[in-house]
């Protein structure tokens, strides 16, 4: 079945441009002009990805993303922000509220399609690998589940893939570029500082059980996952 994309965009011309390109690429598309209208559609059924504008009438896209991440039903729903807000601080805020990618206007439809496909690939469960257990953390790629003792961790798709890559490469110093290539994909145009934002979010998720200490910052080099 082709992936289902919900476009949340209040400018009709931009929404139509995106919808035409997505349908031409084989995606199933639904549309909403506001965050409130998007919630109605999400309540009726979850898409495979939400393409979300920041500047919406009423509730902003950032606030909608924050609420989706806070609810268990939509916590892992892939979100791509699409916005004219191109400052570094805006991008970091978008990632901090849970966006899996951030595309700025004006945009290339071909690049947007490539980045949507990349996020969908990252969100797909890894079905060919065995569970990994290190220092009390157990990651099951098939079930898309991470447990710390008896507690199940609530991770976004990007955080899950980041932790998976760390656990497959314990005690190795991994540069930001290496993490970008292997977690985000080498055809996705994301700044290296984005890695730091997701590392911070991953550490927060691991902190209740003390497992945040397993991710070590190596000054000037990157990060290392400590297998103990």
N, C-alpha and C positions, 0 to 999 in steps of 0.2 A: 504494500500500500504506500502511495506517495505521502510525504510528510505534509502535515497541515500547519499553515502559518497564519497567525492572527496579526494583522496590521493595525496598530493603534496610532492614528495620524489624523490631525484635524484639518490639514490642507488637502482639499479634494484632488487637485492636480498631482500632487506628490503621491498621494495614496493610490490614485489610479495608475500612475507610472509604475509604481512598485508592484501593484497587483498584476498588471499586464505582464511584466517581466517574470514574475514568479509563476504565473499560470503557464506562460510560454515554456518555462523550465520544467514544468511537470508537477509543480506544487499545487495543493489544494489551499485556497485562500479564503479567509473571512476578514471583514473589516469593521472597525469601530472608530468613531470620531472623538470619543472622550474616554477617560478612565472608567467612568461609571458605566458606559455602554460596554466597555471591554469586560468589566466584572460580570455583567449579565451573561455575556457569551461564555466566559470562563466557568460560571456556575452551571451552565448547561452542558459543558463538555470541554475537556482540556485539549488544546492544540499541541503540536510537537515543539513549537517555538513561538515566542511573542516578539514581534518587531515593534519597538516602543519609542515614540517621540517623547522628548523631555517636556517641551512647552505645549501643554494641553489646556483647554479651557476647564476651569474647575480644578479638580485634583491633578497635580503634575505627574508626569511619567515617572519621575524619581520616587515620588511618594507611593505610586502604584507598585513600582518594583520593590520598594522596601516592604510593603504589606504582603506582596506575593511571597517573598522570601520568609516572612514571619509565620506563614500559615503552612501547616504540614502538607496539605493537599497540593500546594503549588510551590513548595520550597525548592524543588529540583527542576522546575520548569525552565528551560533555556530562554534567556532574555538577551536580545540584541538592542541596544540603545541606538537610535538614529536621530541626530539632532544637529542644529546649527551651532550649538555651544561647543567651541573647539579649544578652549583654554585648557591647559594641563590640569588645573584644579577641578574643572568641570568633569574631565575624563576620570580623574581619581575618585571624585564623588560618585560618578556613575558606577564604577567598579566596586566602590565601597558599599553601595546599597544592594549589590548582587548581580549587576549586569555581567554576562559572559563575554560580551564584546561591545565595542563602542565605535560607531561609524558616524563621521561628521558630514554635514551638508555644506556645499554641493557634493554629491557622491557619484561614483561610477556604478551603473547598474550591474556591470560584470563583476566588479570587486564586491559589491554587496552580496550578490549570489554566491561568490566564492566563500565569503566569510560566514554566510548563513549555513552553507554546506559544511564548513569546518566546525562550527558550533554543534551542528547535528551529529557529526561524526564523533565529536568528543563526548556528547551526551549519550551515545549508544553504549549499552553495556558490553564489557569485554567478556565474550562467552567461551574463549578458548584457553583460559588460564586458570590454574589452580589457586585456591585461597593462599594468602601470605599471612604469617603471624610473626610479629617482632615485638618484643618488650611489652607484651600484654595487649597489643593492637592486632586485631584480625581483620583483614580486608578480603572480601569475597567479590571478585570481579563479575561473576555470573549473576549474583543476587544484587549487585550494586549496594553493598552494605559494609559498613565498618563498625566493629564493636570494640569497645574498651572495657574489658571485663564483661559485666552483664549489661552494660549500657550501650545502646545503639547511637552512633553519632549522626547528626544531621548535617550533611555536607552537600554543597552544590555540585553539579557535574564537573566543573573545573577544579574545585577543591579535591574531589574524589580522584580525578586523573593525576593531579599534582601529588597527592599522597601515594597513589599507586606507583608513580614513577620513582619517588623517593624510596619506597619500600623495596622496589626491584633493584635499587642501586645503593644499598646501605654502605655507610662509611666512605663514600666517594664525594669529593668536592664537585658540585654541579654549578656551573656558571649560569647566570640569568639567560644568556643566549642558548645554552644547552637546554634549559627548562622550557624556553619558548619554543624551540624546535620540536621538542618531544611531547609537550603537553598541549600547546596551542597549534602546532603545525608550522612548517617552514614557509608556507605560502600565505600566512596570516600576518598582517601588518600591525603589530602591537608593540608599543614601547616597552623597553626592558623594565622600566619602573613599575609597570603593571604587575610584574612578578611579585614585587614587594607587597603590593596591596593584597594579593591572594595568599601570600605567605602569612601575612598578619591575620587574615580571616581564618586560615587553616589553624594557626596557633591558638586563636580564640576558641575554636571548636574542640581542640585537643586539651585545652587548659584544665577543665574540671577534673580529669584523671591524672593531671601532671605530665601528660605526654607531649605537651608543647616543648618541653626541654629536649626532646629528641631531634628537633630541627635547630641546628646550630648555624649561626651566621658566621661565615668565614670572610673577614674584612678584606675588601678588594678583590675577592674571588667569586663569592656566591654563597651557596648553602650546602650543608651536609646533614644527612639523616643518620643519627647515632643508633646503632643496633643494640642498645643496652639501656 
